[in-house]
Amino acid sequence: MSRNPWNTPQPAVMSTPVALISSTAFSLGGVPASLAVVELGLLVATDHTEPMTLLWADILGAVVMENQLIVYTCAPKASGQRILSKFTISSGQPELLESFAVATRYLARYPWDTTRTLNEILQTETPDRRCLVLINPVGGSGAAERMFQDVRGFFDAAGIHIKIQLTEHAAHATEIAQTLDLTAFDFVVCVGGDGLASEVVQGLIRRSDWHDAIRFPIGLIPGGSGNGLTQSLTKLVNEAFFPENCAYLIVKGSPQPMDMMTARNDHETFLSFLSLAWAFVADVDLESETYRLLGGARFTVSAVAKVLSWKRWHGALSYLPAADDEPTPTQYWDALPASGDAPALDLLPPLAGPLPASWKTIEGPFTFFWATSAAAPSSDCHLAPGAHVNDGYIHVVAVPENLSLVTQAKILLALDSATHLEYPQVVRIKTRAYQLRRTDTNFVSIDGERFGGSTIQVQMHRGLGRVMCLPY
Ligand SMILES: Nc1ncnc2c1ncn2[C@@H]1O[C@H](COP(=O)(O)OP(=O)(O)OP(=O)(O)O)[C@@H](O)[C@H]1O
């Protein structure tokens, strides 16, 4: 169950609301109206209509224009998609309008707290926020720029100042993140796929101030072909998966801890926030580049070609098993001081050395291997139901055996509905550190990016980074 305070079911109308401020000096559509700031939202009433409540959960902000209070809301439609709309109410009393606007902006941003007095709220101008918006113009089907224009209103309504920058080439987002003045913005928004966000993460972790930089909050709008993190986040807080809802999570949200993993081979390290795919999935992901002109269909075409190729991947998975009764992993920053050149790798054995006695090993051949920190490493694949972006665990889903063409196809098709776990050939493992030793020389795919090496080790760091989201 989500602990998100905004998402608890709320009645549209309060029966006995206690008002923080209320006034009858308003008019709505030319008829006298009353407006009250109550626990659930703004309560509006006229003599001619049923009272209605604009919920704080849906309100993004408010401004005063001439003699009007304009409240921006984004209640979801039946499909769950949030739609930006304006509610306007008039009054001839400018100070009253301003009081309601200040209180609305405050309560739209911070959940109701009875310890704050009206005076405190009215004297606290909610600070504006600033964000850098990075857009990958070639991500997915190339529609990221237009997609951001469609959701930009959510940022404006919430009073967030934005600076837009289009990425001009591969690795541009890494360069930007490496030199970004972290004091100039409150967070960065990536409009693209997981690959764009991954580039930002690589830039942040390569800085000399990495221990501050890696906690710089990242928001995501799904404008790529692989949008696993946004899919996983929306699921966690019971939001529908639409670009508007992802914008809502950013503007109504605050920085939330996000697990990250260090992957290493014998010559480099890579910081991942989502997943490592090897075998079938990695080959399909990386080879689908060849079919980019086909848009989203490129993955299907690439997958069919790969199933028919009858390829198998040889190697061994070794991992630190998680005991059922082990204590919850400690958040990285609670356990370790901000020191060293990079996140500490205390759970991994030397790359060429023997494995710890407590580790287990599964030998291949592997047909399927995907390790994820979130439930959905890709928007249409519910790989590890129940996995949480801040549970401190890596969830490995693998098939360490040969499969018939038919069973392989059935398991792949079952990923969408998470029924793949019902197949006895599918193994699910929970771990904080693992090693993959393999004979093939293909790249694995980490958050959509290529990574090589015959031996790859991965360690989880619980809550190392931060993502903009509603509390989860
Ligand atoms: N202007 C650009 N020109 C070419 N490549 C770019 C540009 N901007 C970003 N990229 C590259 O695009 C890659 C993929 O981006 P992104 O994840 O946003 O989209 P995607 O369609 O989901 O990608 P993927 O190919 O991983 O499925 C990034 O890793 C980045 O290197």
The ligand as an ORCA input file, in Angstrom:
! r2SCAN-3c Opt
* xyz 0 1
  N      21.084     15.047    -29.824
  C      21.432     13.775    -29.756
  N      21.879     13.111    -30.842
  C      22.199     11.806    -30.784
  N      22.104     11.061    -29.672
  C      21.654     11.654    -28.565
  C      21.288     13.034    -28.536
  N      20.858     13.344    -27.305
  C      20.964     12.199    -26.565
  N      21.435     11.188    -27.327
  C      21.635      9.786    -26.949
  O      20.411      9.075    -26.989
  C      20.537      7.948    -26.116
  C      19.212      7.334    -25.782
  O      18.419      8.266    -25.192
  P      17.056      8.027    -24.431
  O      17.225      7.043    -23.375
  O      16.584      9.388    -24.070
  O      16.057      7.484    -25.525
  P      15.596      6.014    -25.888
  O      14.903      6.093    -27.202
  O      14.835      5.392    -24.780
  O      16.940      5.299    -26.010
  P      17.373      3.826    -26.174
  O      18.102      3.821    -27.459
  O      18.275      3.604    -24.980
  O      16.146      2.980    -26.166
  C      21.295      8.517    -24.937
  O      22.086      7.549    -24.341
  C      22.154      9.613    -25.559
  O      23.494      9.181    -25.683
*
